[in-house]
């Protein structure tokens, strides 16, 4: 572009001299000729210098021609306001250890569970986001983001394909028939069928710049809960989020007040959302659906950065978030055996807490980072979502009582491009980042071991995932390649007929471009 401006300036100078000199040659004085020569010399110096001409203004033909050229930050024509378009494309290849047996497989107790449909090696379009942001007014912004890749539901969960749908594995998370195998997700694999539409991701309006230190957001977006879940999918440290990060990576419809103070080093958000279903996910997704009762859930989040972008000490962020609300409406004690003509879900007070820490080191260990996050959930499952594996194998709970579960992850990494020796490192090495994560969550839910048949107790078991990762940044997060190897340790228990030593490790590669 700089060469283009130099060429354009030179051409204009020649044109001016070509027109002016012949016309005035007859009556031009020697002083005028000298003046023109000086102007021409000045133009030559400007052309030969490295500086880009400062002024090519006016909105004329030249401006329009330049604006129409390809390049970043160019204008987009819209009917009203200023429109910007961004996007994210992630293409995966994954390879999963083959093991036909599922976690609950137990021939002796007539429980059938297979993993044969969820361990196929495959390419996948993980994300194909297109985001439209329009500033219609200095105080009003609207955002719409779609992701056609989200419509697909036949791909297994990563990094634990045993969890099948979302991050949980219940005996009939996918419908199970004795002797018939899994007939839910396996059908999706066979036919490519999907569920509730998920094409529309974000659709919200943001009011800003009116009330000091505060913005107001309304529409569909990720409720402000946790840290990893709401982080941009293009800026993840690993190919996929942790268990609890995947729980937070969910959209809902509502409104939020956002506060920012102390140069944005102290922030808080308080919101109200529809929150249909339940916090365990067995009541279906929250986005693109109406509320399923009259109650609304409250979300709150705050974080502080006591040390931020300091050369010696680095950056530290500490945060906490919560959500609570009333689930269900109009139901008898047994919504399956004794249903009512209504929502037919037991009323429940649900609660969830989250806390996190993020540290980017400074000084001699610059380039080192550490993250950790914790999640607690208390809620009930949808009717018939938990199966008895002890007293009467295959019997499904029709009135699941409330129960609690939790989990956490710890991750650390080292990015060569941010280190103290980045200037002396070879160029090929600067793009590398090495990362590791330990991830634990109570994602397996079965009946209580007490021998009770009260149809109201649920026991939780945790799965551990050890992830080793290498990231290579070609152009920051705009172009990068990520490689992860996941070692999955599913729960085992003699009392619950879990299969031991299931082969479930995976290798996943993410090719990413964002703009």
Secondary structure as UniProt FT lines:
FT   HELIX           2..24
FT   TURN            25..27
FT   HELIX           30..48
FT   HELIX           61..67
FT   TURN            72..73
FT   STRAND          82..96
FT   TURN            103..104
FT   HELIX           107..109
FT   TURN            116..117
FT   STRAND          122..137
FT   TURN            138..139
FT   STRAND          140..147
FT   HELIX           148..151
FT   HELIX           161..163
FT   TURN            166..167
FT   STRAND          168..170
FT   TURN            171..172
FT   STRAND          176..177
FT   TURN            178..180
FT   STRAND          181..182
FT   HELIX           185..191
FT   STRAND          200..207
FT   TURN            212..213
FT   STRAND          214..222
FT   TURN            228..230
FT   HELIX           233..235
FT   HELIX           243..248
FT   STRAND          251..261
FT   TURN            262..265
FT   STRAND          266..273
FT   TURN            279..280
FT   TURN            282..283
FT   TURN            287..288
FT   STRAND          297..310
FT   TURN            311..313
FT   STRAND          314..329
FT   TURN            335..338
FT   STRAND          345..360
FT   HELIX           363..365
FT   TURN            366..367
FT   STRAND          368..379
FT   TURN            383..384
FT   TURN            393..394
FT   STRAND          403..415
FT   HELIX           416..418
FT   TURN            420..424
FT   HELIX           427..430
FT   STRAND          432..447
FT   TURN            449..450
FT   STRAND          458..475
FT   HELIX           476..478
FT   STRAND          479..489
FT   TURN            494..497
FT   STRAND          506..514
//
